[in-house]
């Protein structure tokens, strides 16, 4: 693989990136160093970071000191900002620490103390304070990979609660819920001898009580769900799930409205439930200058399968990809496969997502849904989606579809074992377990 191809693979978290580096470590060392200093995941909130993946690259080298030094220095110089960048760097140091590297753990504790001091000096509700809280919590999570560290972190935060009432459990709920249940069970035993740990646990117990009250209110409201909602999306969901026979009467209400705002309000009944009549009136409303009516019409059209919608979408696709592609996908025909193949091939895929490639990929996934009603989905698009997407969650969907259609060869199964997405890795491991069990029979 060329250096550009390896960098392409690392940006996507493809297993072939790890295999290439292992095959020729010296050739790709600069690229691995480049990957250490930046969070390469596209949507970290959904995917997580690529820290595990990058750490596997680092393990290729017998001397990891250069990589560790770069990560330490990058974190040390990182000001509170993107907590995802903090998370990437902190998790890399966490993996080093878990392998017994004391220097990495010291670097995490140093950042912990630095951000803690800043929290104590800041006033509540400042823009900077929110960023410092997020980054501090990120460091706390990375440090809390073992019970001993977690106890120390919890005691420190409990002390912060006692010292500065402006901080509360809501500021650290991610930390609390990211720990195994056994950690907090052991922590409760510690609380008997520590006022700070007791304050930490009490804050989260109170938060849980409030959440439980909110859940009870929602459940109580849902139990009253046999009543027909007055309008909006809830009405549309009700029509689709419980009373599809009423859809015709609501269609007549929509058609009777003349005022654009009232027409839009009536059309909300079909934002989820498919409109039961000819869609021509809705197509006309989609061209309305009234923003509310246009939006309601597009939502309704997105639930309809009709040849008129395919024609409408094709006519306007070039000028309005964002709104027209979902309509086109909903009304996909087998002869559209080549068109979609070219569309994906020509679409620039980058982190900025200015062309909204991610939404395009998600729209195309809809073709393969079991309830899409498409007997011959465009399977040739799957390898293209696999190669191009920066999102490992989307790639998992594609991988499972390729497995379903028996499109994965031996080389691809091998690289899936090293994908950044742990569910993809587990999927590949399950495949090899099946192969091995068959060979033993």
N, C-alpha and C positions, 0 to 999 in steps of 0.2 A: 504493500500500500504506500502511496505517496504521503508526504507530510500533510498536504491539504486534505487528503482522504481520511487520515487519522484524526485530524482536527475536526472534520465534519462528523466523524463517528463519536468523538468525545462530546461535542455539543449536543448530540442527540442521546448520549448514554447507551450507544449500541455496544453489544458484547465484543464485536470484532475489534473495537478500539483497544480493549484490554489484551486480546489475543495478539494483536499486532505489536504492542509495546513489549509483551513478554517474549515475542520472537526476535525483537531487535531493540533492546532497551536504549542503547547509546544513540541510535538514530533519532529516537523520538523524545529524548530527555527534556529538551527545551519546551516541547509541547506539554509535557506532564507538569513542568514547573509553571507554565502559563495557566494550566487548569487549576493548580493549587490555589491561586490567588483570587479566583472569581467563582461566583455561584453560577453554574451553567444550566440549572433547571429553568424551564420555561415558565411554569406555574408552580412555584414552591409550595404555596398553600395546599395545593392538591397533590403534587408529586412528592413533596419533600425535596431535600437538597440532593446533590450528586456526591456527597461526602464519602459514602461507602464506596462508590464507584471509583472516585479519585484515589482513595486510600488503597484500593486494590492495585492501581497503577503504581503507587509509591512502593508497595511491597515487592515489586519486581526488582528493585535495586537493593543491593546488599548494604549500602550506606545511605540511610535516609536523612542524614543530618542537614543536607542542603535544602531538602523539601521542608523539613520541620522549621528550619531557620526562616525560610520565606513566609511560611504560614504564621509563625509567631510575630514576625515584624509587620506583616500586613494587618493582623488583628491589633497589635499594639498601636499602630498608627491610625486605626479606623475610628472615626468620630461617630457618635450616635446618629444613625440615619436609617438605612435599610436594615431591618432586623434579619432579613433573609441572608444578606452577606455575612452578618455576624453569625448566623446559624451555621452556614457552610463552614466557615473558618473554625468555629467552636467545635463542631462535630468532628472535623478532621483532627483537632487536638484531642478530642475525647477518644477517638480510635487509637491514637498513639498512647494515651494514658491507660486505656484498657489493656494494651499490650505491655504495660509496665514502664512506660517512658515518663520518668519523674519530671523532666524538664517541661514536657507538654502540660502536665497537670499544674505545675507552678505557674505557667503562663496563663492558664485559665483562672486560677485564684487571684493573680495580680489584676486581671481585667475585672474580676468580680469586685475586688476592693475598690478599684478606681471608680467604677460605675455606682457602687454603693455610696461612696463619698459624695458623688455628684447628686444622687437622689436626696440625700440629707440636706443639701444646700439649696435645692430648688423649691419654688413655690408651686402649689397645686394649680392645675388647669393651664399651665403654660404649654405651648407647642413643643418646646424642647423637652419638657419633663415626660411627655407621653413617649417620645422617642427613646429617652434614656430608660424608662420603665421597660419598654419592649426589648431593648438590647440587653438589659440586666437580666430579665427573665430568660432570655435565650441562653445566656452564659450559665444561669442557674440550672437549666435543663441539661446542658452539656456536662456540667459537673456532677449531676445527680445520677450518674450511671451505677453507683453503688450506694448501699444504705448509709455507710459512714459519711460520705459526702453529702447525701441528702439530709441527714440529721443536722449537719452543720449549716447547710443552706436554709433549712426550715427554721432553725433556731435564730439565724440572723434576720430572716424576714419577720419572724414573730417579734423580735426586738424592734424592728422598724415599725411594726404596727403599734407597739406600746409607746415608742418614742415620738412617732409622727402619725397622728390619727388621720392625716390626709390620705394615707395609703390603706388599702383594704384588700380583701380576697379577690375582688374583681380584677385587680391589677396582676394577679398571679394565678389565675384559674387554669391557664394552659399548663403551667408547671405542675399544679396539683393533680390534674387529670391525666397527665402523661406518665405518672409513676405507677408501677405495678401495685395492686391492692395490698400486697404483703408489706410494702414499704410503709404505708400509713398505719397498718396494724402494729408494726414494730414501733413506729413513731409515737403511738398512743401510750405505749408503755413508758417511753421516755418522758412524756408530758407530766408524769407524776412528780418528776424531780426538776422540771424546767418550766419556769413561768413563760419564757419566750416561746417554747414549743407549744405550750398550752394555748397561748394567744394565737399562734399560727393555726392550730386545729380548730379552735373555737370560731375563728373568722370563716373558715371553709364550711364548718357545720352550719353556721347561720346562713351562708350563701346557699347551701344545699336545701335548707328549709324553705327559703324564698323560691327557689326553683321548683320545689315540689308543690308549693302553693299555686304557682303559675301553671304547672302541668295539670293540677286538679281542676283549675278554672277552665282550661282548654278542653279537658275531657268532659266536663259538665256541659260546655257549649256544644260539643260534638254529639252528646246524647240527645240534644234537642234538634238534631239535624234532620228529622223527618218533616219539619216545616219547610215549605218552599222559600228559599232565600229571595230577598226583594230584587236583587239584580246583580250585575257584575259577574266576575269569574266564578264566584260561589254558586250562582244560579246556573251557569253553564255546566259546571261539574255535576250539579244535581240533575240537570236534564240528561246528561250523558249516562250517568251511573244509575239513576233511580227512576227517571220519568221521560224516556225518549219519546213516548207517545205525545207528550206535551210540546215537543219542538215545533210542530206545525203551527200551533196557536201563537207561539212567540215569533215565528217567522211572519205571520200575518200582522202582528203588532209592529214589527220592524217596517214592513212594507207600507203601513198606514201612516207612518211618520213623515212629515214634510220638512220640519226644522232640522238642520244638520246636527245640532247638538243632541236633540232628542232621538234622532235617527242613530247616532253613534251610541247613545246609551242603550237603545233597544238592541243594537247589534252585538253588544257585549254578551248577550245570551248565547252567542255562537263562537266565543273565544276558545272554547274547549269542545263543546258539543257540535258536530258537523251540521251545517245549514242544510235543511232537507229539500230545498227547492232549487230551481235553476239559479246559478250564481251570477247571472248577468247584472242584476241590480247592485250586487256587492262590488263587482268589477268597476262599475261606474262610480260607486262611492269611493273606491280606492284612488280615483283621480281627483277627488274633492280638494278644494283649497282649505277646507276646514281641518286643522290638524287632528282633532279628536275623531272625526269621521274617517279620515284616511287611516289612522292608527287602528281603529276598531275594525275597519274593512280588511286590512292586511292580516290582522289576527284571525279573523273569520276565514279568510281565504286559505290560511295555513292549515286548516283542518279539512279542506275539501279536496276530493279527487274527482276531476272532471276534465275532459279534453280541452275545454275552453281556457282552463287555467294554464295548461302547458303552452298553448299558443300565446297567451298573454305574457307568460314568464319569458319565453324565448324572444318575443318582440322587444322586451324591455331589459333583458338580462345584462347587456353590455353597459347600459347607462346606470343600472341600479342593481348591482350584484347582491348587495346585502339583503334586500327584500325579495328579489325575484328568485334567487337560487333555491330557497326552501320550497317555494311553490313548484318549481321545476322538478325538484327531487321528489316531492310528494306525488307527482304525476309522471314519474320516470317510465320510459319505454325502452325495450332492448336496443333499439337503434340509436339510443342516446349515449351508449357506452364510449364510443370514439370521441364524442364531443367532451364528455367529462374527463377522459384520459388527457386530452389536450389542455383542458382547463387546469387540471392539477399540475401538469408538467410545466405550464407557463407561469404558474403562480409563485412569486418570490416568497420563500419561507425564511423569516428572520425573527429576532426577538421583539422588535418593535411592533410587528404584526400590523403594519400600516395598511396592508391590503386585506387584512382580516382572514388570512389563510386558515387560522384555527377554526373559525366558524364554518368555513367552506368544508373542511375535513369532517367536522361534526355533522354537518348537513348530509354529507355523503354516507356517513355511517347509518343514517336513518333508512337508507335503501335496504340494508341487510337485516333490519329488525323483523322478528317473526311475524308481527302483525301488519307489516307494510303491504302485504298482498302481492309481492313481486316474485314470480316463480323462477326467473332467471336473473339473479342479481349480477352486476358487473364485476366478476371476480378478478378480472385483469387489473382493476384499480388497486387492489389490496397491496401488492408488492410496492407499488408507487407510493402509497400512503405510508407504508412501513419505512421506506428509505427517506422520505422527506420530512416527516413530522418532527418537531422539536419537543412535543409533549409525550412523555412516556405513558401517560394514562390512555391517550388515544392509541398509542402503539399497542398497548395491551389488548384493546378491543380488536385491533387489526390482526394481531397474532392469534388470538382465539378463533377468529373467523378463518384465517389461513389454515389453522389446525383442523377446523371443522371440514374444510374443503380439501384437506390433504394436499396442501400446497407448500409444506415445509420440508426441505431436503435435509440431509444429514449435516451439512455445513451450517445451515441456519439453526438447527437444533443445538449445535455446539455453541454458537455465539449467544443464543438465548440464555444459556447457563450463566452468562456474565453480564446480562443486561442490568442497567441501573435500577429498573423496576423490579422489586422483590417478588411481586406476584407473577411476573413473566419468568423469573428464575425458578420459582416453585412449579410453574406450569411445565417448564422444560425438565425439571427434576422428576416430576411425576411421569412424564413420557419415558424417560430412561429407566425408571423403576418398572414400568410396564414391559419395556423391551427386555430387561434383564430377567423378569419373572417368567416371561414366555420362553426365553432361551434356556432356562433351567428345567422347564417341563419336559 
